Amino acid sequence: MGTAVTVAVQWVISDTLPAVFWWAEHYPQPFLMTVLLYSAFIFTGGALTGRLWLSGAAVGGVGLAFALVDYFKNVINGTPLTLEDFGLAAQAGNVASLAGELTPPEDFWTALAAIVVCVVLLLATARLTRIEGRVRFLTFGVSLAAVLGLCTVSGSGAVAKRFGVDFYTRIDAATNHHENGLTLSLWRDKFLQGKTAPEGYCERYMQDVLARIDEILSEEPSVPETAPNVFMILSESFYDLNRLPDITYERDPLENFHALEAESVSGTFHSHYLGYGTGYIELSMLYGINGLDIPPGSNICFMEDNLYERFDALPEQYTKSGRYQAEMLHAFDNSLYNRTVTYPLMGFDNLYFSEDVQEFGFDWEGKRYGGYYLRDQYLFQGMLERMKAINEQGQRAFLYGITMENHQPFDAKKFNYECQIGVECDGLERDDMFILEVMLEGITRADQALGYLTDALRESSEPAVVVFFGDHRPNLFMIDGETIYTKLGLCPENDTLHWTAEQINDLYSTDYLIWANDAALLQGQAGTKKESSVTALGPQLLKLTGQPVSRYWAFLEKVSEVCLTNTDLYYVDVEGIASRAAPEDEELLQLRDAVVYDALYGRQYITAAMNEITGT
């Protein structure tokens, strides 16, 4: 029965039974360990209830449920189910509704039928498989001990070592899923440890780290003469469509963005995700840490509350002076990514979601909604209203806006088949072109909203800086299940298993700009190009606006001069060149690891000092 569940789960996620046999043949150790896991739970339940068929049915049902969720996750964004996704379990309904219509694959029903047959066979042979008396007691004791052992770090590690399975090396999700299968990849992440302590970690060691950081931060911080209002805007799935080859547009769909580049600091924005992960990107951007800094399988949006207060976050670099008020405006509801908990902990004074923005009461002509969500232009008008109100109180505004008009699903009826700009692509069928047109219309509307916002700020007497970036590219699955990126030859397949570092870097990047309604606010950098990223954009903004910042954020700015992105999938240096792993001898990365370990795992020897203003 344990073998049957193992095969059935892999059947759903592998599409064909021969693919399951290929996995079992090429990775026999993970296959056998997965059989052991399921068997231990089946025997425990069977001994407890006295009915192996009932236990087998229950364990098989749970396994198939995980397999179906993994399938849906791949449909939504082309990535396998990971342990961190369980942080969103309570919002599963909302996540599914944002993805559009989801239906189980044919292989799910076939695998389910196979499980039913095995359960019926156990039921038919119940007399032979009934566990009674001392045997039942002994079986329950042994199998429960096995389950409890497998549910500990040392026990699972010991069994994995016996089976020859690596339970200690951190690897990316696609490789983990491919080699270890769904069940063992999740189990493995549960017991992988987070950052290890630096060699010689103690108070004196961390004081030496702090002294070295102070040497690096020897420059005196500058204090700006003008404190501008800050609009930091995450534009859902926005990127320059000219990155896609073999597509011809009737006119420039990003005419505002491209025109503003001449007045802005702009360039490539290196993201950490493709097709999803908005909340994870926000947390990394606002807090300065990423998925590599927390234990594998942990969800960066659902950590213990006190962890979000170890470092002063990006908004607090503005608000702690008393000159700014920080607020977030979101074009959707408050159900996702734990924002109502984490954002106040990171220094936001007020949070406004879709219904809140609509209660502002400002004059507005036309529709408030577009493509299932609040229109970008309407959200931006809400941000303008909040800037005005905050300025009238004698403070400056730090406004973080999250748009939704260009969010998935990209079904043909999303914008009622409206597409303002003609588009042609010889490599796509007509049904695929409908999907492409939905993305095109969404990004066109995002660009028009950007023009609307900057035009309004040009007319304002209040100084303002706009940071505008796409969080990630859209998934954009075509009718046959392939993405537009595979169709256009930008990558070999949907998952990243066989992608080169260059392909990952290309598709895991969007575009950004930093614009000001007074060119002097950009310190002579208007019209320049600069590579940036999820963890570099915050420090870049702080340096540009000249805020007196903490050691932590000043040091992150120095780190961004050598490293733009560092995840378990790939690494990008300051020139935008990607590789599969970070250099082990880079001092700034080693110092950063020590600072993060001390704050999130260790004794916080220097965490308070890292939150002090540079130079104090």
matplotlib code that plots the C-alpha trace (Angstrom):
import matplotlib.pyplot as plt

x = [0.0, 2.9, 4.3, 0.9, 0.6, 4.1, 3.5, 0.0, 1.4, 4.2, 1.8, -0.3, 2.7, 4.7, 1.7, 2.5, 3.2, 6.4, 7.7, 7.1, 9.1, 11.9, 12.1, 12.1, 14.9, 17.1, 16.5, 15.8, 16.9, 14.3, 11.7, 12.3, 12.5, 9.1, 7.7, 9.0, 7.4, 3.9, 4.2, 5.0, 2.0, -0.2, 0.9, 0.5, -3.1, -3.8, -2.7, -4.6, -7.9, -7.4, -8.1, -5.2, -7.6, -9.0, -5.6, -4.4, -7.4, -6.7, -3.0, -3.6, -6.2, -3.8, -1.0, -3.3, -4.5, -0.9, -0.3, -3.3, -2.2, 1.2, -0.4, -2.4, 0.6, 2.4, -0.6, -0.6, 3.0, 5.1, 6.8, 6.4, 4.7, 7.1, 6.8, 6.6, 3.4, 1.6, 1.9, -0.9, -3.0, -5.7, -6.0, -6.1, -9.5, -8.4, -5.3, -7.3, -9.8, -7.0, -5.7, -8.9, -10.5, -8.6, -9.6, -7.9, -5.9, -7.0, -4.0, -5.4, -8.5, -6.5, -4.2, -7.2, -8.7, -5.4, -5.5, -9.1, -8.2, -5.5, -7.7, -10.4, -7.8, -6.9, -10.5, -11.2, -8.3, -9.2, -9.1, -5.5, -4.4, -6.3, -4.0, -5.1, -4.0, -0.3, 0.7, -1.5, 0.0, 3.6, 2.9, 1.5, 4.4, 7.0, 5.3, 4.5, 8.2, 9.2, 6.8, 8.0, 11.6, 11.0, 9.4, 12.6, 15.7, 18.1, 15.8, 14.9, 18.6, 19.7, 17.2, 18.1, 21.8, 20.9, 19.1, 21.8, 19.6, 21.1, 19.1, 21.6, 22.4, 20.1, 19.0, 16.5, 12.9, 12.9, 15.9, 14.6, 11.2, 12.8, 15.2, 13.4, 9.8, 7.0, 6.6, 10.3, 11.1, 8.5, 9.7, 13.3, 12.6, 10.9, 14.1, 16.7, 18.3, 18.6, 21.8, 24.7, 26.6, 29.8, 32.9, 33.8, 30.5, 30.4, 30.1, 33.7, 33.4, 30.3, 32.0, 34.8, 32.2, 30.7, 34.1, 34.8, 31.4, 32.1, 35.4, 33.4, 30.9, 33.5, 31.8, 29.8, 26.0, 24.5, 21.4, 19.1, 18.0, 14.6, 12.7, 10.5, 7.3, 8.1, 5.8, 7.1, 4.9, 4.9, 3.2, 1.9, 3.6, 5.0, 8.0, 9.2, 7.4, 10.2, 12.1, 9.9, 11.3, 9.2, 6.4, 5.4, 3.3, 1.2, 2.7, 4.8, 2.8, 5.1, 5.2, 5.0, 7.6, 10.1, 9.6, 10.2, 13.4, 15.2, 14.3, 14.9, 17.4, 16.2, 17.3, 16.8, 15.1, 16.3, 13.5, 13.4, 10.4, 8.6, 4.8, 4.1, 5.6, 4.5, 4.3, 7.7, 9.2, 7.7, 9.1, 12.6, 12.4, 11.1, 13.1, 16.3, 16.4, 15.4, 14.5, 18.1, 18.2, 15.4, 15.1, 14.2, 10.4, 9.7, 7.4, 9.0, 5.5, 4.6, 7.6, 7.2, 6.1, 9.2, 11.5, 10.1, 11.3, 14.9, 15.9, 14.4, 12.7, 12.8, 9.8, 11.3, 14.4, 12.0, 9.5, 12.0, 13.0, 9.5, 9.4, 7.5, 4.3, 4.4, 1.3, 0.4, -2.3, -3.3, -5.7, -7.1, -8.3, -6.3, -6.5, -3.1, 0.5, -0.2, 0.2, -2.1, 0.4, 3.8, 3.4, 2.6, 5.6, 7.8, 6.7, 3.6, 1.2, -1.8, -2.9, -5.5, -7.0, -9.4, -12.5, -10.7, -9.4, -12.9, -14.1, -11.7, -14.5, -12.4, -14.0, -13.7, -15.1, -15.4, -15.1, -13.3, -12.5, -10.7, -10.0, -11.4, -9.5, -9.3, -7.9, -4.2, -5.2, -7.8, -5.3, -2.8, -5.4, -5.9, -2.1, -2.3, -5.1, -3.1, 0.0, -2.1, -3.6, -0.3, 1.4, -1.4, -0.5, 3.1, 4.7, 6.1, 4.5, 6.2, 3.5, 3.9, 1.4, 0.6, -1.4, -3.6, -5.1, -2.5, -2.8, -3.6, -5.8, -5.0, -8.1, -9.4, -12.5, -10.7, -10.8, -13.9, -11.5, -10.4, -6.8, -5.8, -2.8, -2.5, -0.1, 1.3, 3.3, 3.7, 4.6, 1.4, -2.1, -5.1, -6.2, -2.8, -2.9, -6.0, -3.9, -1.0, -3.5, -4.7, -1.2, -0.6, -3.7, -2.9, 0.7, -0.6, -3.0, -0.2, 1.9, -1.0, -1.6, 2.1, 1.7, -1.4, 0.5, 3.6, 1.5, -0.3, 2.9, 4.4, 1.5, 2.1, 4.2, 5.2, 8.5, 8.0, 10.1, 8.4, 9.9, 8.1, 8.9, 7.4, 7.5, 7.9, 6.8, 3.4, 3.3, 1.3, 0.5, -0.7, -3.6, -1.4, 0.1, 3.4, 4.3, 4.9, 8.5, 9.0, 6.9, 9.3, 12.4, 13.5, 13.7, 13.6, 10.7, 8.4, 10.3, 13.9, 15.5, 17.5, 17.7, 21.0, 21.9, 21.5, 18.0, 17.0, 18.4, 16.6, 13.2, 13.5, 13.9, 11.6, 12.2, 12.2, 12.6, 13.1, 11.6, 11.2, 9.1, 12.3, 15.4, 17.5, 16.1, 17.9, 21.3, 22.4, 21.6, 18.5, 18.8, 21.3, 21.1, 21.7, 21.0, 18.9, 17.0, 14.6, 17.3, 19.1, 16.2, 15.6, 19.2, 19.4, 16.3, 17.7, 21.0, 19.3, 17.0, 19.9, 18.2, 20.2, 20.0, 20.8, 24.1, 22.0, 20.6, 23.8, 25.6, 23.0, 23.8, 27.5, 26.5, 24.4, 27.6, 28.8, 25.6, 22.2, 20.5, 21.4, 18.9, 19.0, 18.3, 20.9, 23.3, 23.6, 26.6, 26.5, 27.0, 23.9, 25.9, 24.4, 25.8, 24.4, 26.1, 27.6, 31.3, 32.4, 35.2, 33.2, 33.8, 30.7, 28.4, 30.1, 29.7, 26.0, 25.5, 27.0, 24.7, 21.6, 22.5, 23.1, 19.7, 17.5, 19.1, 21.7, 22.0, 21.6, 25.0, 25.2, 21.6, 20.8, 24.0, 23.1, 19.8, 21.7, 22.1, 25.4, 28.1, 26.6]
y = [0.0, 2.4, 1.6, 2.2, 5.7, 6.6, 5.7, 7.3, 10.6, 10.7, 9.7, 12.8, 15.1, 13.3, 13.0, 9.4, 6.1, 5.5, 8.8, 7.4, 4.2, 6.4, 8.3, 5.1, 3.7, 6.7, 7.8, 4.5, 5.8, 8.6, 6.2, 3.6, 6.2, 7.6, 4.1, 3.7, 7.1, 6.1, 2.6, 3.7, 5.9, 3.2, 0.6, 3.0, 3.9, 0.2, -0.9, 1.9, 1.1, -2.6, -2.1, -1.7, -0.9, 2.1, 3.4, 2.9, 4.8, 7.7, 7.9, 7.5, 10.3, 12.7, 11.9, 12.4, 15.7, 17.0, 15.8, 17.7, 20.9, 20.5, 20.1, 23.3, 25.2, 24.2, 25.3, 28.7, 29.6, 26.6, 25.9, 22.9, 22.8, 23.8, 23.8, 27.6, 27.5, 26.0, 29.4, 30.4, 27.4, 29.5, 31.6, 28.7, 29.7, 33.2, 32.0, 29.6, 32.3, 34.6, 31.8, 31.3, 28.0, 24.9, 21.3, 18.1, 16.3, 13.0, 11.3, 12.3, 10.2, 7.3, 7.4, 7.7, 4.6, 2.7, 3.6, 2.5, -0.9, -1.4, -0.4, -2.8, -5.6, -4.9, -4.9, -8.2, -9.8, -8.3, -11.6, -12.1, -8.5, -8.1, -7.1, -8.4, -9.0, -8.8, -8.4, -5.4, -3.8, -4.6, -3.4, -0.1, 0.4, -0.3, 1.7, 4.7, 4.7, 4.8, 7.7, 9.7, 9.0, 10.2, 13.3, 14.5, 16.1, 13.4, 10.5, 11.6, 12.4, 9.0, 7.2, 9.4, 8.6, 4.9, 5.3, 7.4, 10.5, 13.9, 15.6, 18.4, 20.3, 23.1, 22.9, 24.8, 23.7, 22.3, 20.1, 18.9, 18.0, 16.3, 14.1, 13.4, 13.5, 15.5, 13.8, 13.6, 17.1, 18.5, 16.2, 17.1, 20.8, 20.3, 19.1, 21.0, 23.6, 27.3, 29.3, 27.8, 29.8, 31.5, 29.7, 31.0, 32.8, 34.6, 38.2, 39.1, 37.6, 39.8, 42.9, 42.3, 42.0, 45.3, 47.0, 45.8, 47.1, 50.5, 50.5, 49.9, 52.5, 55.2, 57.8, 60.5, 60.2, 63.1, 64.9, 66.1, 69.7, 68.6, 65.7, 64.5, 62.5, 58.9, 56.8, 53.2, 51.3, 47.6, 47.2, 43.7, 41.6, 44.7, 44.5, 45.8, 43.7, 44.4, 41.7, 39.1, 38.2, 37.7, 39.9, 43.1, 45.8, 48.4, 51.1, 51.3, 49.8, 51.4, 54.9, 56.6, 54.3, 54.8, 58.5, 58.8, 56.8, 59.9, 61.7, 58.8, 56.4, 53.1, 49.7, 46.0, 44.9, 41.4, 39.6, 36.4, 34.9, 34.3, 34.2, 34.6, 35.5, 39.1, 39.0, 37.3, 40.0, 42.7, 41.3, 41.0, 44.5, 46.1, 44.1, 43.3, 39.5, 36.8, 33.1, 32.0, 33.8, 31.7, 27.9, 25.9, 25.6, 28.6, 31.3, 34.7, 36.3, 34.0, 34.1, 34.7, 38.3, 39.4, 38.5, 41.4, 43.8, 42.7, 45.1, 48.5, 48.1, 50.4, 52.5, 53.1, 54.7, 57.5, 57.5, 57.4, 60.9, 62.1, 63.8, 61.0, 59.0, 55.6, 54.0, 51.1, 51.1, 47.8, 47.3, 44.0, 42.8, 42.0, 38.2, 37.3, 37.2, 38.2, 41.9, 43.1, 41.6, 42.2, 45.7, 47.4, 45.6, 47.1, 50.7, 51.4, 53.7, 52.9, 50.1, 50.8, 47.9, 48.1, 48.9, 51.4, 53.3, 53.5, 55.2, 58.1, 59.9, 61.7, 62.7, 60.1, 59.6, 56.2, 52.7, 51.9, 48.3, 46.9, 43.3, 41.9, 44.3, 47.9, 50.0, 51.2, 54.8, 54.8, 53.4, 56.1, 58.8, 57.4, 57.7, 61.3, 62.0, 60.5, 62.5, 65.7, 64.8, 63.9, 67.0, 69.2, 67.6, 69.0, 65.6, 63.9, 60.7, 57.4, 55.6, 51.9, 51.0, 47.5, 47.4, 44.5, 45.4, 43.3, 40.3, 36.8, 35.1, 36.1, 34.6, 36.1, 37.6, 39.5, 42.8, 41.8, 41.1, 44.7, 45.4, 49.0, 48.0, 45.6, 42.8, 40.1, 36.9, 34.2, 31.6, 31.7, 30.3, 32.5, 31.2, 31.9, 35.4, 36.1, 35.4, 37.5, 40.4, 40.2, 40.6, 43.4, 45.3, 44.9, 46.3, 49.1, 50.1, 50.0, 52.2, 54.7, 54.8, 55.6, 58.5, 59.7, 59.7, 61.5, 64.1, 64.8, 65.1, 67.5, 69.9, 69.5, 72.0, 69.2, 67.4, 63.8, 60.7, 57.8, 54.3, 52.1, 48.4, 45.1, 42.5, 39.6, 38.6, 37.0, 33.2, 33.4, 29.8, 29.0, 26.7, 23.6, 24.2, 25.6, 29.2, 32.0, 31.9, 28.3, 29.1, 31.9, 29.9, 31.8, 28.6, 24.8, 23.9, 25.3, 24.5, 25.7, 22.3, 22.5, 26.3, 28.0, 30.7, 33.2, 32.0, 32.2, 35.7, 36.9, 35.5, 36.4, 40.0, 43.0, 46.7, 49.7, 53.5, 56.1, 59.5, 62.8, 65.9, 67.9, 66.7, 68.0, 65.3, 62.7, 64.2, 64.5, 60.9, 61.6, 59.6, 57.1, 53.3, 51.1, 47.4, 46.9, 44.1, 43.1, 43.7, 46.5, 48.9, 50.0, 50.9, 52.6, 54.8, 55.6, 56.7, 58.8, 60.6, 61.1, 59.8, 59.3, 55.5, 52.7, 50.7, 47.8, 49.6, 51.5, 48.1, 46.6, 49.3, 48.3, 44.7, 45.7, 47.0, 43.4, 41.3, 42.1, 38.7, 35.7, 32.9, 29.1, 29.2, 31.7, 34.6, 37.9, 40.2, 44.0, 43.9, 41.8, 38.6, 35.4, 32.2, 29.2, 30.0, 32.9, 33.2, 31.8, 34.2, 37.5, 39.3, 41.5, 38.5, 36.7, 39.8, 40.0, 36.3, 36.9, 40.0, 38.1, 34.9, 37.0, 38.7, 35.9, 32.8, 34.0, 36.1, 39.5, 40.7, 43.6, 43.8, 47.0, 48.6, 47.7, 49.7, 52.8, 55.6, 55.4, 57.5, 57.6]
z = [0.0, 0.8, -2.7, -4.3, -2.6, -3.6, -7.2, -7.3, -6.0, -8.5, -11.2, -10.7, -10.8, -13.6, -16.1, -17.1, -15.4, -17.4, -16.0, -12.5, -13.4, -14.8, -11.5, -9.4, -11.6, -11.6, -8.0, -6.2, -2.8, -2.6, -4.0, -1.3, 1.5, 0.3, 0.4, 4.0, 5.0, 3.7, 5.0, 8.5, 8.6, 7.1, 9.7, 12.6, 11.5, 10.7, 14.1, 15.9, 14.1, 13.5, 9.8, 7.3, 4.4, 6.3, 7.1, 3.6, 2.2, 4.6, 3.8, 0.1, 0.2, 1.9, -0.6, -3.6, -2.1, -1.9, -5.4, -6.7, -4.9, -6.5, -9.9, -9.4, -8.2, -11.4, -13.4, -11.7, -12.0, -13.2, -9.9, -7.7, -4.3, -1.5, 2.3, 2.4, 0.4, 3.4, 5.0, 2.6, 3.4, 5.2, 2.1, -0.4, -1.6, -2.4, -4.1, -6.3, -7.2, -8.4, -10.7, -12.6, -13.4, -12.1, -12.9, -11.9, -14.7, -16.1, -14.4, -11.0, -11.6, -12.9, -9.9, -7.6, -9.3, -8.7, -5.0, -4.7, -6.3, -3.7, -0.8, -2.1, -2.3, 1.4, 2.3, 0.4, 2.3, 5.6, 7.4, 6.3, 7.1, 10.3, 13.2, 16.6, 20.1, 21.0, 17.3, 17.1, 20.2, 19.0, 15.5, 16.8, 19.1, 16.4, 13.7, 16.0, 17.1, 13.4, 12.6, 15.7, 14.7, 11.2, 12.6, 14.2, 12.7, 14.0, 13.2, 9.6, 9.0, 10.2, 8.0, 5.0, 5.6, 5.6, 2.3, 0.8, 0.5, 1.1, 3.8, 4.5, 1.3, 0.4, -3.2, -5.4, -5.5, -9.0, -8.5, -5.1, -6.6, -9.6, -7.7, -4.4, -5.6, -4.1, -0.7, 0.1, -1.1, 1.3, 4.1, 3.4, 3.6, 6.9, 8.6, 6.7, 9.0, 8.4, 8.5, 10.4, 12.9, 11.6, 12.8, 16.2, 16.7, 20.1, 21.3, 20.6, 17.1, 16.4, 17.8, 15.3, 12.6, 13.7, 13.7, 10.2, 9.0, 10.6, 8.6, 5.4, 6.3, 7.0, 4.8, 6.6, 5.9, 4.0, 5.2, 2.3, 2.1, 0.8, 2.1, -0.8, -0.7, -1.7, -3.9, -4.0, -6.4, -7.0, -10.4, -10.7, -13.5, -15.2, -17.5, -20.9, -23.5, -26.0, -24.1, -25.9, -29.4, -32.6, -31.4, -33.3, -31.7, -33.5, -31.3, -28.1, -25.2, -22.7, -24.1, -20.8, -19.1, -22.0, -22.1, -18.4, -18.6, -20.0, -16.7, -14.4, -13.0, -14.6, -15.7, -15.1, -11.9, -10.8, -9.1, -7.1, -8.8, -12.0, -12.2, -8.5, -5.1, -4.7, -0.9, -0.6, -2.8, -0.7, 2.5, 1.1, -0.3, 2.9, 5.4, 3.5, 4.0, 1.5, 1.5, 2.0, 5.3, 6.9, 7.3, 4.2, 3.8, 6.0, 4.7, 4.9, 5.4, 8.4, 10.7, 14.4, 14.9, 16.9, 14.0, 12.0, 14.7, 14.9, 12.1, 11.5, 8.1, 5.1, 6.0, 9.5, 7.9, 7.0, 9.9, 12.8, 12.1, 12.7, 9.3, 7.5, 7.8, 6.1, 4.6, 2.3, -0.3, -1.9, -4.8, -3.3, 0.0, 3.2, 3.0, 1.5, 2.7, 6.3, 5.6, 8.4, 10.8, 9.2, 7.8, 11.1, 12.7, 9.9, 10.6, 8.5, 10.2, 8.2, 5.7, 3.1, 1.0, -1.9, 0.1, 2.2, -0.8, -2.2, 1.0, 0.5, -1.3, -4.0, -7.3, -10.0, -13.4, -15.0, -13.7, -10.5, -11.5, -14.6, -15.3, -12.0, -9.8, -8.7, -11.6, -11.2, -12.0, -9.3, -6.7, -7.8, -7.2, -3.7, -3.2, -4.3, -1.9, 1.0, 0.1, 0.2, 3.5, 5.1, 3.8, 5.2, 8.6, 8.2, 7.4, 4.3, 2.9, 2.4, 0.3, -0.7, -3.4, -4.7, -8.0, -9.2, -12.6, -14.4, -12.1, -13.3, -14.5, -18.1, -19.6, -22.9, -21.3, -18.5, -20.4, -22.5, -25.4, -25.4, -26.5, -27.3, -29.3, -32.2, -31.9, -34.2, -33.6, -36.2, -33.6, -31.7, -32.5, -32.3, -28.9, -27.6, -29.1, -27.0, -23.9, -25.2, -25.8, -22.2, -20.9, -23.4, -22.3, -18.7, -19.1, -21.3, -18.6, -16.0, -18.2, -18.7, -14.9, -14.5, -16.9, -15.0, -11.7, -13.0, -14.8, -11.6, -9.6, -12.2, -11.4, -7.6, -5.7, -3.3, -4.1, -4.9, -5.9, -7.7, -7.5, -10.1, -10.7, -11.8, -9.1, -11.5, -15.0, -15.5, -15.8, -19.1, -19.8, -23.3, -24.3, -24.5, -21.0, -22.2, -21.3, -23.8, -22.8, -24.0, -27.1, -28.0, -27.2, -24.1, -22.0, -22.7, -20.4, -17.8, -14.7, -14.1, -13.8, -17.0, -17.4, -17.6, -15.2, -18.0, -18.8, -15.1, -14.8, -18.0, -17.1, -13.4, -14.1, -15.0, -15.2, -12.9, -12.8, -10.1, -11.3, -9.5, -10.3, -9.6, -11.4, -8.6, -6.3, -8.4, -7.6, -11.3, -12.1, -14.3, -17.5, -16.1, -16.3, -13.2, -12.5, -9.4, -7.6, -4.9, -2.2, -3.9, -4.7, -1.1, -0.3, -3.7, -2.9, 0.6, -0.8, -3.5, -1.1, 1.3, 4.4, 7.6, 7.7, 10.1, 9.9, 8.6, 5.6, 4.9, 4.9, 2.6, 0.1, 0.2, -0.3, -3.3, -4.9, -5.3, -5.2, -6.6, -6.1, -4.0, -3.7, -3.7, -7.4, -8.7, -7.9, -9.8, -9.4, -9.6, -13.4, -13.8, -14.6, -13.3, -12.0, -10.1, -6.8, -4.9, -4.5, -1.2, -0.6, -0.9, 2.4, 2.2, 1.8, 4.7, 6.9, 5.9, 6.8, 10.2, 10.8, 9.7, 11.7, 14.9, 14.5, 13.5, 15.0, 17.5, 20.6, 18.9, 20.1, 17.6, 16.3, 18.3, 17.0, 13.5, 14.0, 15.1, 12.6, 10.7, 12.3, 15.8]

ax = plt.figure().add_subplot(projection="3d")
ax.plot(x, y, z, "-o")
ax.set_aspect("equal")
plt.show()
